[in-house]
Amino acid sequence: MAESIESRMDFIIDQQAQFAVDIQLLKERQAETREMIHQLVDVTMSLARHAEETDRRLGELAEAGTHTERRLDALIDTVDKLVRRNGS
């Protein structure tokens, strides 16, 4: 009977040791996961800032395109008037 109790105690001690090792591995992986999440958040924030900057630049380009279109329309109108005067 003493051997049976000692055998069970050894089993429990081995299980506890394995449990302690497993918990340590989980803690290490959790720390790694937290670091990866932190990096992911940083990258996401950077992408958001770049997207905002891109939107701003696209707005500026659209405005410049509108301004260029107005100037081109005015030039076409001027050239058209000159051609009509000289053609008459």
N, C-alpha and C positions, 0 to 999 in steps of 0.2 A: 504494500500500500504506500509506503514511503517513496518508492520509486515512481509510482503513478503521480503522486503529488509533486515530486521534484520534476518529473517530465512535463507536467502541466505548467509549473512555474517557469521552466526553461522556455516553453512555448510562448507563454505570456511575455516574458522578458524579450524574446526574439521579436515578437509582434510589436512590442512597444518600441524597440530600437528601430525596426523598419518604419513604423509610424513616424518616429522623430525624423528619420532621414527623408521620408516622403513630405513631411510638413516643411522641412528646410528647402527642399527642391521647389515646392509650391511657392514659398516666400520669394525665392530667387526669381522664379518665372513671373510672379506678380510684379516684382520690381522692374523686370525687363519689359513687361507689358505696359506698365505705367510710363516708362521712358518712351516706348514706341508711341503711346497715345499722346504724350507731350509733343513729340516730334511731329506727329500727324496734325495736331492742333496748330503748331507753328507753321507748317507748310500750308495748311488750309487758310490761315490768316494772311499769309504772304500772297497766296493766290487771290484772295478777296481784295487785297490792296492793289494788286496788279490789274484785276478786273475793273476796279473803280477808276484807275488811271487810264486804262484802255477806253472805258466809256467816256471819260472826260476828253481824251484825245479825239475820239470819233465824233464827239459833239463839236469840237473845234474844227475838225475837217469838214463836217456837214455845213457849219456856218461859213467857212471859207469857200466851200463849193457854191453855196447860195450867193455869196458876194461875187464870186467869179462869174456865175451865171448872169447876174444882173449887169455886170460890166460888159460881158460878152453881148448880151441883148442890146445894150446901149451902143456898143461899137457896130453891131450889125445894123441897127436902126440908122446910125450916122452914115455908114457906107451905103446903105440902101437909098437914103435921101440924096447923097452925092451922085450916085449912079443915075438916079431918076432925073436930077437937074441937068447933068451933062448929057444924058441920053435924049432929052427933049429937044 
